[in-house]
């Protein structure tokens, strides 16, 4: 049984919080990823320990490789891999049309608060590897 098959029906479990994971974030000189860079890094890039999966959320690019079983083709969240998930995550959607929206310019004030909460969760659980080139205008890939 492949890794994808083993993890396809498992419930989504986030890694435990790690309060100091991105402690010096403000002082780091992080690379800037465009939406095209993020998509190109989808799951084809091989790194020391295998493929690395990146997603954009608000202003950051996160390494979400611990969720690989959900993000690889056939996984529950495969539409999220290599994309800016700000809009879709805030809408609690995995629909293709919501995962192709870049930015968060059309979100309501309540949705923006939810986006901040999700960003806080990701900052405690995943490593920031870059900054997302922000285009808060909503456009599609």
N, C-alpha and C positions, 0 to 999 in steps of 0.2 A: 504494500500500500504506500502510495507516494505521500510526501509531506502535505501537499494540497488536499488530498483525499482525507488524511487524518484530521486536518484542522478545519475542513469546510463546514462542518455542522457544530463545532465547538462554540460555546458562548464566548462573547468578546470579554476578555479579561485584560484590563490595563495593568502595566507594571505598577508596583507599589510606589507611593510618593517618595521623592528624594529631594528634600528641601534645598540642598546646596548644589543640585545638578547644574544649574545655570547661574550660579552666584555672581560671577564676574562679567555677566553678559554685557553690561554697559561699557566696559573697558576693552572688550575684545574687538579686534579688527576682523569682522566677519565678511566673507564674500557675499556679493549681491547676486541673487538668482532672478532672472526674468522668468516669466511663466513658461516660455519656450525651454529655458534651461531646466526647469523643474520637470517638465514633461519628458525631456530628453534623458533625464536621470532615472526615469521610471523604474525598471527593475533589470535593465540590461547591464548596468555598470557592475563590474566585479571588483570587490575590494578584498582585503586580506582575509576576511572571514566569510566571503561569499557576497551575494548581492545585497545592496543597501537600498532601502526604500525611503524616499523623501516625500513630505507633503508640506504645503504652505498653509499657514494659519495666521491670519491677520498680517503682522509685519515680519513674521519669522518663517524660516525653513527648518523643519524638524526631521531628525532621523527616527523613523517609526519602525525600524526593522524588527523590533520585538513583536510587532503585530503582523509579521510577514504572512502567516497562515490565512489571515483575513484579507490581505491586500494583493496577494498573487492572483493571476487569472483563475477564475472559478471560486475565489474566496468571497465571503459575505460583503466585504468592503472594497472589492477590486476596482471599483470606479473611482476610489479616492487616491490610489497610488499615482504619484507624480503630478498632483494637481493642487491648486489653491482650494482648500476645502472650507474656507470661511463661510461662504453662503450655504453650502449643502449641510454642513455640520450644525449650523445655527437653525436651519429648517428641519433638522433631524431627518434628512432625506438621503437616500442612496440612489435616487432616480438619476438616470444618465443626464437628463436635461438640467438638473440642479447641480450635478458635479462638473458641468462644463462652464459654469458661471465663474468668472474671475472677479475678485474684489468683493467689497461689501457695501458699496455705495447706495444700494437700494434698501438696505435693512432699516427697520423702524428703530426707535430709541430703545424699546424693550429688547429687540433682537440684538442690538449692539451691546447691551449689558450682558446678554447671554454669550455673545461672542467673546467678551472680556473674561467671562467665567470659564469658557472652554480653553481660552488661551492660558489662563492661570493653571488649569489642570494639565495641559500639555507641557508647560514650563516646569512643572514638578515631576513629570514622568518621562520626558523624552529630551534628548540632547539637541540644542539649537546648533545647527551647522552653518547657518547663513541668514541673511536678511532677504525678505521677499521684496522685489522691486514693486512698489505699490502703485497700482492703478486702481483707485477706488471706484472708477467708473465700471459699471457692470457690462462686460463683453464676454463673448464666448471664445473658446479655444478654436 
